[in-house]
Amino acid sequence: MEPSENKPIIVVKNLMQRFDDNTVFENVSFDVHKGEILVIVGGSGCGKSTLLKIMIGLQKPQAGQVLYQETDITRASDEELNDYRKNIGVLFQSGALFSSMTLKENIALPLSEYTDLDPAAIDNIVKMKLGMVNLAGYENHNPSELSGGMKKRAGIARAMALDPRVLFLDELSAGLDPITAVELDDLIIKTNEALGTTMVIVSHELESIYKIAHRVLMLDKEARGMIAEGKPLELKEHATDPRVKSFFLRQLPAGQDEQRFYVS
């Protein structure tokens, strides 16, 4: 679906994060539009995952705000954070499934924690979510029995258990073969179009970015903040900043260290 640029669901204002004497980024401001897929990109150490963790409420920034329905989650009470987390889903790079639990138990966990649904209703939701990610019939399988792509799909099913308004995904395609990565991209697009779920995704996979992103936000380590924002193809074709052009054309600027630029 086309995102509504007039209805930001999350507003990020003047974020700054510093660890000891290292300023990761500063003065980072942007809106997340309702129904869009926003992809955060940038080189190693620029703060992509740190930004995601602040937006989720797992880290406190040194300065700035993250507003969700006028609640600043960076200063929210435990009760406010709990309410916020009922409205978001999260999938980190590892997939973060509990290895000692079946898929059914993994997906049922947020439902048991955040709702008063009875076991029969939870079972029905679990089956529905697994069917949504093409894992119908895998309720009683353990994560160790699944391939990497299946684990990621199961992780998405768990992240979607509460029908979140916003889904946060960190390096979804990392470590997957190209075919599986394409299947996950298709699943992301299908979920966004069918349910209108807003998505904030950290990625460095260009093919995936061009396919799924409505908008891209680029961070840079040396700049300690944002250096670009826009549609991926427009950034590729019209960006004047050499760092942005180099990322989207996969060409190193003169004098840049290859490992710094490409490693996610």
C-alpha positions as CSV (number, residue, x, y, z in Angstrom):
1,M,0.0,0.0,0.0
2,E,1.1,3.6,-0.5
3,P,2.1,5.2,2.8
4,S,0.4,8.3,4.0
5,E,3.0,11.1,4.3
6,N,0.6,13.2,6.3
7,K,0.3,10.7,9.1
8,P,3.6,10.0,10.9
9,I,3.2,7.1,13.2
10,I,6.6,7.7,14.8
11,V,8.4,11.0,15.1
12,V,12.2,11.0,15.8
13,K,13.6,14.4,17.0
14,N,17.2,15.4,17.5
15,L,18.4,12.0,18.7
16,M,22.0,11.8,19.9
17,Q,23.7,8.7,21.2
18,R,27.1,8.5,22.8
19,F,29.1,5.7,24.5
20,D,31.8,7.1,26.7
21,D,33.7,9.6,24.4
22,N,32.3,8.1,21.2
23,T,29.4,10.0,19.6
24,V,27.6,7.4,17.4
25,F,25.2,10.0,15.9
26,E,23.7,13.3,16.7
27,N,20.8,15.6,15.5
28,V,19.0,12.6,13.9
29,S,15.4,13.6,13.0
30,F,12.8,12.0,10.8
31,D,9.2,10.8,10.6
32,V,8.0,7.2,10.0
33,H,4.9,7.5,7.9
34,K,1.9,5.3,8.5
35,G,1.9,2.2,6.3
36,E,5.4,2.7,4.8
37,I,8.5,0.5,4.6
38,L,11.4,2.7,5.8
39,V,14.8,1.1,5.3
40,I,17.8,2.4,7.3
41,V,21.2,2.0,5.6
42,G,24.8,2.9,6.1
43,G,28.3,1.6,6.7
44,S,29.7,-0.3,9.6
45,G,29.6,1.6,12.9
46,C,27.2,4.3,11.7
47,G,24.6,3.4,14.4
48,K,21.8,1.6,12.4
49,S,21.1,-1.0,15.0
50,T,21.6,1.5,17.8
51,L,19.0,3.7,16.3
52,L,16.6,0.7,16.0
53,K,17.1,-0.2,19.6
54,I,16.3,3.4,20.7
55,M,13.2,3.4,18.6
56,I,12.1,0.1,20.2
57,G,12.8,1.4,23.7
58,L,15.7,-0.9,24.5
59,Q,18.2,1.9,24.8
60,K,18.0,5.4,26.2
61,P,19.6,8.1,24.0
62,Q,21.8,10.8,25.4
63,A,19.4,13.4,23.9
64,G,16.3,13.6,21.7
65,Q,12.9,12.1,21.5
66,V,11.0,9.2,19.9
67,L,7.3,10.0,19.9
68,Y,4.6,7.4,19.3
69,Q,1.1,8.9,19.6
70,E,2.6,11.8,21.5
71,T,4.3,9.6,24.1
72,D,8.0,10.0,24.2
73,I,9.2,6.4,24.6
74,T,12.7,7.6,25.6
75,R,11.3,8.9,28.8
76,A,8.3,6.6,29.1
77,S,7.2,4.9,32.3
78,D,7.3,1.1,32.5
79,E,3.5,1.1,31.9
80,E,3.8,3.4,28.9
81,L,6.6,1.2,27.5
82,N,4.5,-1.9,28.0
83,D,1.6,-0.3,26.1
84,Y,4.0,0.7,23.3
85,R,5.4,-2.8,23.0
86,K,1.9,-4.2,22.5
87,N,1.8,-2.1,19.3
88,I,5.2,-3.1,17.8
89,G,6.8,-6.3,16.7
90,V,10.6,-6.9,16.6
91,L,12.9,-9.3,14.8
92,F,16.6,-9.0,15.4
93,Q,19.3,-10.4,13.1
94,S,19.6,-13.7,15.0
95,G,15.9,-14.4,14.8
96,A,15.9,-14.7,18.6
97,L,13.7,-17.8,18.9
98,F,13.9,-19.6,22.1
99,S,15.6,-22.9,21.3
100,S,14.0,-24.8,24.2
101,M,10.5,-24.0,22.9
102,T,8.5,-25.2,19.9
103,L,7.3,-22.7,17.3
104,K,3.9,-22.8,18.8
105,E,5.3,-21.9,22.2
106,N,7.5,-19.2,20.8
107,I,4.6,-17.5,19.0
108,A,2.2,-17.9,21.9
109,L,4.6,-16.2,24.3
110,P,3.7,-12.6,23.5
111,L,0.0,-13.5,23.3
112,S,0.2,-15.1,26.8
113,E,2.2,-12.1,28.2
114,Y,0.2,-9.2,26.8
115,T,-3.4,-10.6,26.3
116,D,-6.1,-12.4,28.3
117,L,-6.9,-14.8,25.5
118,D,-7.8,-18.3,26.4
119,P,-5.5,-21.2,25.2
120,A,-7.9,-22.2,22.4
121,A,-7.9,-18.6,20.9
122,I,-4.1,-18.5,21.2
123,D,-3.7,-21.8,19.4
124,N,-5.9,-20.5,16.5
125,I,-3.8,-17.3,16.3
126,V,-0.6,-19.3,16.3
127,K,-1.8,-21.5,13.4
128,M,-2.9,-18.4,11.5
129,K,0.4,-16.6,11.9
130,L,2.4,-19.7,10.9
131,G,0.2,-20.1,7.8
132,M,0.8,-16.4,7.0
133,V,4.6,-17.1,6.7
134,N,4.1,-20.5,4.9
135,L,4.9,-22.6,8.0
136,A,1.5,-24.3,8.5
137,G,1.9,-27.6,10.3
138,Y,5.2,-26.7,12.0
139,E,3.7,-25.8,15.3
140,N,5.5,-28.6,17.2
141,H,8.9,-28.2,15.6
142,N,11.8,-26.8,17.5
143,P,14.0,-24.0,15.9
144,S,16.9,-26.5,15.6
145,E,14.8,-28.4,13.0
146,L,14.4,-25.4,10.7
147,S,16.6,-23.9,8.0
148,G,17.8,-20.3,8.4
149,G,15.1,-18.9,6.2
150,M,12.4,-20.9,8.1
151,K,13.7,-19.5,11.4
152,K,13.4,-15.9,10.0
153,R,9.9,-16.6,8.9
154,A,9.0,-18.1,12.2
155,G,10.5,-15.0,13.8
156,I,8.3,-12.8,11.7
157,A,5.3,-14.9,12.8
158,R,6.1,-14.2,16.4
159,A,6.8,-10.5,15.8
160,M,3.4,-10.3,14.1
161,A,1.5,-12.3,16.9
162,L,-0.1,-9.2,18.4
163,D,-0.9,-7.6,15.0
164,P,1.5,-4.7,15.6
165,R,1.1,-1.3,14.0
166,V,4.9,-1.1,13.5
167,L,7.3,-4.0,12.7
168,F,11.1,-3.5,13.3
169,L,13.4,-5.8,11.5
170,D,17.2,-5.9,11.8
171,E,19.2,-7.3,8.8
172,L,16.4,-9.7,7.8
173,S,18.4,-11.3,4.9
174,A,21.8,-11.6,6.7
175,G,23.3,-15.1,6.2
176,L,20.6,-16.3,3.8
177,D,21.0,-17.6,0.3
178,P,19.7,-15.3,-2.5
179,I,16.5,-17.4,-3.2
180,T,15.5,-17.4,0.4
181,A,16.2,-13.7,0.7
182,V,13.9,-13.0,-2.2
183,E,11.2,-15.1,-0.6
184,L,11.5,-13.0,2.6
185,D,11.3,-9.8,0.6
186,D,8.1,-11.0,-1.0
187,L,6.7,-11.9,2.4
188,I,7.5,-8.4,3.7
189,I,5.8,-6.8,0.7
190,K,2.8,-9.1,1.0
191,T,2.4,-8.3,4.7
192,N,2.7,-4.6,4.2
193,E,0.2,-4.6,1.4
194,A,-2.3,-6.9,3.0
195,L,-2.2,-5.6,6.6
196,G,-0.9,-2.0,6.2
197,T,1.8,-2.7,8.7
198,T,4.4,0.0,9.0
199,M,7.9,-1.4,8.8
200,V,11.3,0.0,9.9
201,I,14.1,-2.2,8.5
202,V,17.9,-2.1,8.8
203,S,19.5,-3.6,5.7
204,H,22.6,-3.3,3.5
205,E,21.3,-5.6,0.7
206,L,20.9,-3.3,-2.3
207,E,18.7,-5.6,-4.3
208,S,16.3,-6.0,-1.3
209,I,16.4,-2.2,-0.6
210,Y,15.3,-1.4,-4.2
211,K,12.6,-4.0,-4.1
212,I,10.9,-3.3,-0.7
213,A,11.7,0.3,0.4
214,H,9.3,3.1,0.0
215,R,11.9,5.4,1.5
216,V,15.5,5.1,2.7
217,L,17.4,6.9,5.5
218,M,21.2,6.8,5.3
219,L,23.5,7.2,8.3
220,D,27.2,7.8,8.1
221,K,29.9,7.1,10.7
222,E,32.2,10.0,9.9
223,A,29.2,12.5,9.6
224,R,27.8,11.1,12.9
225,G,24.3,11.3,11.6
226,M,22.0,11.3,8.6
227,I,23.4,12.2,5.2
228,A,20.4,11.3,3.0
229,E,16.7,10.5,3.0
230,G,14.5,9.6,0.0
231,K,13.3,7.0,-2.4
232,P,16.1,4.5,-3.2
233,L,16.1,4.9,-7.0
234,E,16.1,8.7,-6.7
235,L,19.1,8.6,-4.3
236,K,20.9,6.3,-6.7
237,E,20.2,8.5,-9.7
238,H,20.3,12.0,-8.3
239,A,22.3,12.1,-5.1
240,T,25.2,14.5,-5.2
241,D,26.9,13.4,-1.9
242,P,29.7,11.0,-3.0
243,R,29.1,8.8,0.0
244,V,25.5,8.3,-0.9
245,K,26.3,7.7,-4.6
246,S,29.0,5.2,-3.7
247,F,26.6,3.2,-1.5
248,F,23.9,2.9,-4.1
249,L,26.4,2.3,-7.0
250,R,28.6,0.0,-4.9
251,Q,31.7,2.1,-5.7
252,L,34.2,3.2,-3.1
253,P,34.9,6.9,-2.9
254,A,38.5,7.8,-3.3
255,G,40.5,7.2,-0.1
256,Q,37.7,5.2,1.6
257,D,38.6,2.1,3.5
258,E,36.7,-0.9,1.9
259,Q,36.1,-2.7,5.1
260,R,34.6,0.4,6.8
261,F,32.3,1.1,3.9
262,Y,30.9,-2.3,3.1
263,V,30.8,-4.3,6.3
264,S,27.3,-4.2,7.8
